[in-house]
């Protein structure tokens, strides 16, 4: 019985993780949950999972709304849950920079992490890499693309990999020119053709910031140089990623657009167990697969991500912080779609570069990037 501590429990990945846990009550036990604001959903989870030891809530004002006797509230709630919970695996499904510290804390405690929080590696990859070495702990990827790569690597030698090929759907505007992007709306942006996701990641998919983050994540997850990480447009989202080996054999992982598969693989690795899907991929059906070479001029954020990744330091924190603030402004109708890109590029160009940052310096870089974007448009 594997005991799971789940951060970001009320979000899309969090709720799907709970669904996987509930499909296999003989294999998993939910022992801790944390979220930002949604106390009603937390209480619903508590009602079904009496095994929960600790609860975390980011909004201190809502602490008394939670029906549990061990509740931690405020900025340090997730870290306090980690420190005061007996668990086997942390599932980090938090969105944003605030997910980095819990990842580091769990690894320092000697507990492995199933990671859906992109920012842990985008902003803090150097710190996470060092902590993994010091603690002999492991990260298990939940992102569908990284899970696909992880699966394609099984039984093979990472030293024989020629390149990783990360697939990208292209997002909501994959068929639009940059000229047409000047007029797109928030509502249009949030209509992803393949996946049902949270608002920020759906916007990031359209700008290709999300794919840029995935390139940086892949570098840290699989310890491969950026020259060995490629991206390709694949609008069907059936092949989630591929690995090409030195003999030019390419192994691909295929599946439906259902995040529960990579979640389950991460939390029950290395074993595969049944998963109830409404529409699993049927490879005996006839379907088409299309691939298109990535265009860095059409998607400048992807080019930016490679540059940020190669330089490392605090640039990932600036990249992410600027994006988080710019996306928030876009969703609030304060800036246009293309001004998200402008915000990120100007922040990276303008803010101080730190080659070997501490956690505190990464935190300050994140805040500085957000403030820069605010001042840029307010």
BELHUFEN-V852243 format. One record per residue. N is the residue number from 1. RES is the residue in one small letter. PHI is phi as a letter, one per 30 degrees, with the letter a starting at -180 (NA if undefined). Layout:
BEGIN
N:RES:PHI ; N:RES:PHI
END
This chain:
BEGIN
1:x:NA ; 2:x:c ; 3:x:c ; 4:x:c ; 5:x:c ; 6:x:c ; 7:x:c ; 8:x:i ; 9:x:d ; 10:x:c ; 11:x:d ; 12:x:e ; 13:x:d ; 14:x:d ; 15:x:d ; 16:x:d ; 17:x:d ; 18:x:d ; 19:x:d ; 20:x:d ; 21:x:e ; 22:x:d ; 23:x:d ; 24:x:b ; 25:x:d ; 26:x:d ; 27:x:c ; 28:x:b ; 29:x:b ; 30:x:d ; 31:x:c ; 32:x:a ; 33:x:b ; 34:x:b ; 35:x:a ; 36:x:d ; 37:x:b ; 38:x:d ; 39:x:d ; 40:x:d ; 41:x:d ; 42:x:e ; 43:x:d ; 44:x:d ; 45:x:d ; 46:x:d ; 47:x:d ; 48:x:d ; 49:x:b ; 50:x:d ; 51:x:d ; 52:x:d ; 53:x:d ; 54:x:b ; 55:x:b ; 56:x:c ; 57:x:b ; 58:x:d ; 59:x:d ; 60:x:d ; 61:x:d ; 62:x:c ; 63:x:e ; 64:x:d ; 65:x:d ; 66:x:d ; 67:x:d ; 68:x:a ; 69:x:c ; 70:x:b ; 71:x:c ; 72:x:c ; 73:x:b ; 74:x:j ; 75:x:d ; 76:x:c ; 77:x:e ; 78:x:d ; 79:x:d ; 80:x:d ; 81:x:d ; 82:x:d ; 83:x:d ; 84:x:c ; 85:x:b ; 86:x:c ; 87:x:b ; 88:x:c ; 89:x:b ; 90:x:c ; 91:x:c ; 92:x:c ; 93:x:c ; 94:x:d ; 95:x:c ; 96:x:j ; 97:x:e ; 98:x:d ; 99:x:d ; 100:x:d ; 101:x:d ; 102:x:d ; 103:x:e ; 104:x:d ; 105:x:d ; 106:x:d ; 107:x:d ; 108:x:d ; 109:x:d ; 110:x:i ; 111:x:c ; 112:x:d ; 113:x:b ; 114:x:c ; 115:x:c ; 116:x:c ; 117:x:d ; 118:x:d ; 119:x:d ; 120:x:e ; 121:x:c ; 122:x:d ; 123:x:d ; 124:x:b ; 125:x:e ; 126:x:d ; 127:x:d ; 128:x:d ; 129:x:e ; 130:x:d ; 131:x:d ; 132:x:d ; 133:x:d ; 134:x:d ; 135:x:c ; 136:x:h ; 137:x:c ; 138:x:b ; 139:x:c ; 140:x:c ; 141:x:d ; 142:x:c ; 143:x:e ; 144:x:e ; 145:x:d ; 146:x:d ; 147:x:d ; 148:x:d ; 149:x:d ; 150:x:e ; 151:x:d ; 152:x:d ; 153:x:d ; 154:x:d ; 155:x:i ; 156:x:b ; 157:x:c ; 158:x:e ; 159:x:d ; 160:x:c ; 161:x:d ; 162:x:d ; 163:x:a ; 164:x:c ; 165:x:b ; 166:x:c ; 167:x:d ; 168:x:b ; 169:x:d ; 170:x:j ; 171:x:i ; 172:x:d ; 173:x:c ; 174:x:d ; 175:x:c ; 176:x:c ; 177:x:d ; 178:x:d ; 179:x:d ; 180:x:d ; 181:x:d ; 182:x:d ; 183:x:c ; 184:x:d ; 185:x:c ; 186:x:d ; 187:x:d ; 188:x:d ; 189:x:d ; 190:x:d ; 191:x:c ; 192:x:d ; 193:x:d ; 194:x:b ; 195:x:c ; 196:x:c ; 197:x:b ; 198:x:d ; 199:x:d ; 200:x:d ; 201:x:d ; 202:x:d ; 203:x:d ; 204:x:d ; 205:x:d ; 206:x:d ; 207:x:d ; 208:x:i ; 209:x:e ; 210:x:e ; 211:x:d ; 212:x:d ; 213:x:e ; 214:x:d ; 215:x:d ; 216:x:d ; 217:x:e ; 218:x:d ; 219:x:e ; 220:x:d ; 221:x:d ; 222:x:c ; 223:x:h ; 224:x:c ; 225:x:d ; 226:x:d ; 227:x:d ; 228:x:c ; 229:x:b ; 230:x:c ; 231:x:b ; 232:x:b ; 233:x:d ; 234:x:b ; 235:x:d ; 236:x:d ; 237:x:h ; 238:x:c ; 239:x:d ; 240:x:d ; 241:x:l ; 242:x:b ; 243:x:b ; 244:x:c ; 245:x:c ; 246:x:d ; 247:x:d ; 248:x:i ; 249:x:d ; 250:x:c ; 251:x:c ; 252:x:c ; 253:x:c ; 254:x:c ; 255:x:l ; 256:x:d ; 257:x:d ; 258:x:b ; 259:x:d ; 260:x:d ; 261:x:d ; 262:x:d ; 263:x:d ; 264:x:d ; 265:x:d ; 266:x:d ; 267:x:d ; 268:x:b ; 269:x:e ; 270:x:c ; 271:x:d ; 272:x:c ; 273:x:b ; 274:x:e ; 275:x:b ; 276:x:d ; 277:x:b ; 278:x:d ; 279:x:b ; 280:x:d ; 281:x:d ; 282:x:c ; 283:x:d ; 284:x:d ; 285:x:d ; 286:x:d ; 287:x:a ; 288:x:c ; 289:x:b ; 290:x:c ; 291:x:b ; 292:x:b ; 293:x:d ; 294:x:d ; 295:x:c ; 296:x:d ; 297:x:d ; 298:x:d ; 299:x:b ; 300:x:d ; 301:x:d ; 302:x:d ; 303:x:d ; 304:x:d ; 305:x:d ; 306:x:d ; 307:x:d ; 308:x:d ; 309:x:d ; 310:x:d ; 311:x:d ; 312:x:h ; 313:x:i ; 314:x:c ; 315:x:d ; 316:x:d ; 317:x:d ; 318:x:d ; 319:x:e ; 320:x:d ; 321:x:d ; 322:x:d ; 323:x:d ; 324:x:e ; 325:x:d ; 326:x:d ; 327:x:d ; 328:x:e ; 329:x:d ; 330:x:d ; 331:x:d ; 332:x:d ; 333:x:i ; 334:x:c ; 335:x:b ; 336:x:d ; 337:x:e ; 338:x:d ; 339:x:d ; 340:x:d ; 341:x:e ; 342:x:e ; 343:x:d ; 344:x:d ; 345:x:d ; 346:x:d ; 347:x:d ; 348:x:d ; 349:x:d ; 350:x:c ; 351:x:d ; 352:x:d ; 353:x:c ; 354:x:b ; 355:x:d ; 356:x:b ; 357:x:d ; 358:x:d ; 359:x:e ; 360:x:d ; 361:x:d ; 362:x:d ; 363:x:d ; 364:x:d ; 365:x:d ; 366:x:d ; 367:x:d ; 368:x:d ; 369:x:d ; 370:x:d ; 371:x:d ; 372:x:e ; 373:x:d ; 374:x:d ; 375:x:d ; 376:x:d ; 377:x:c ; 378:x:d
END
